[in-house]
Amino acid sequence: MAKQAIEIIASEDTFKNLSIFENIDQLNETVRTHKEMFNSELNKTQIAVLDLLHRYSAKYKGVSFLTKNKMADLLGKSRRTIIYVCNRLEEIGVIRQYAMKRRSDMQQTSNAIVIQPANHKENCTQETTEIAHQENNISLKQKHNINTIRKEDTYEGSYPSFIPNSFITRVKPLFPNVKEVYELYGKVRLAYLKSNLERPLEELETITITAITDAISALKLRRIKKGYSYDALKAYLYGTAHRLFLEEKRRESVRNNPSLFVDFLSGKSALVRKLESLSTAW
């Protein structure tokens, strides 16, 4: 797969535009909320990386541009570990990484890492953070063949408002916990962000529902190669959503730049037609 071109130029204006917090208090509260929401999932290294990004994002609130090597040196970890941790934090929606290039020579420079808002905090009660979760590799059969289920394990309080009701309806019968629904939608959101679509995610609900419906069907029919588990479902959902969003991205590109693509009526691309017009007979 070809490496995607970097479009964002590192500059003061760029960092200001990426900042989504009005003051340090908002940033501090958001980081605390993320830690509470994912306290059962984040290990010590992941929390340390989040704290480091938090500490180095005061000038442009929530925006850090530490290199992976610098982060590794500060925490005494390998660069590979830092890359893995940042990808994991992005996967669950805590941060977003933006590839940057220098204005001087248009070469790649360190990413801008932006702490994301905890949009769920206004809709989820404190009880959500106290839900007891089993490990992701526990099979669905083990999770759902339990005769006695504690109330806090099936919390059905308010779902985050940014998750479409149609998505919740598909997921809730199998995974009623708010956190599980949030995580699964996070996979869809990550796939959307990776596709670089211009249309907002809210306008692509049909794709979102197609992806989760296909993923749940594949799980029930045991068509997921990674196994019959919640973790396998998340991975399959991301892959399916990413494929669907990339297809939509190609359609979007055709709509925006029709002359750059094949004219299916003639079977020739715009470039080929241009070259033919410039050609002369021997």
Number of C-alpha atoms within 10 A of each C-alpha: 3 4 5 7 9 13 12 17 19 22 13 10 9 14 21 14 11 18 18 18 18 11 12 16 10 15 22 15 12 21 20 13 18 22 17 15 21 15 13 15 13 18 11 9 14 18 18 14 19 21 14 16 22 20 13 15 20 14 12 22 25 31 27 24 20 17 16 18 15 12 18 18 12 11 13 9 13 13 16 11 14 21 15 12 20 20 15 15 20 20 19 19 21 21 21 20 18 17 17 21 20 14 13 8 7 14 11 17 15 18 19 21 23 25 29 20 20 18 13 18 15 11 13 19 13 11 10 22 18 15 19 11 14 12 11 14 12 13 16 17 10 10 15 11 9 8 6 6 11 10 9 15 16 15 16 15 14 13 21 20 12 12 17 15 12 12 20 21 13 15 19 14 9 13 18 17 21 22 21 17 21 18 15 23 25 20 25 25 21 18 22 24 16 11 19 12 16 10 12 11 15 11 9 13 15 11 18 24 19 14 24 26 16 15 24 20 13 17 21 12 10 13 14 18 10 12 14 20 19 20 18 18 21 22 15 24 26 24 17 21 26 23 16 18 25 17 13 17 18 13 13 15 15 14 11 10 10 13 12 12 14 15 13 8 6 8 9 12 14 15 13 11 12 10 9 10 9 7 8 6 3 3
